């Protein structure tokens, strides 16, 4: 707590002004050394325990008798020869566009999510892709995605 001290009166012309009270206080400083020591100890503890926490915990998942395994998505490839013969590739097998809806319906019969990935040759037009998309909608496909790849840039030395 600050101490209040009365100033000594000095003889002279300004004796009245010197009669004020003076407040003195001791400086309170935070000792930083113990704080730094504690922080370094905590840092070492976390550095030692962090690799142990990455292992995770062993768990036993529940088992079901009537579950289906997650499988690869159904893929349809539209080659450049689609213009001439009207055939697409469904899961690697050549299929005519006229029967594509039935074949896709059979392929999606055991899947919960009715999704199809459509990939094509770069020279296929949007109209030709939409013909395939219409057949996929007739088959009950809820979503179909067009597979793309990033454009490759040419490096000129």
Secondary structure, 3 states (H helix, E strand, C coil): CCEEEECCCCCCCCCCHHHCEEEECCCCCCCHHHHHHHHHHHHHHHHHHHHHHCCCCCCCCCCCCCCCCCCCCEEEEECCCHHHHCEEEECCEEEEHHHHHHHHHHHCCCCCCCEEEEEECCCCCHHHHHHHHHHHHHCCCCEEEECCCCCCCCCCC
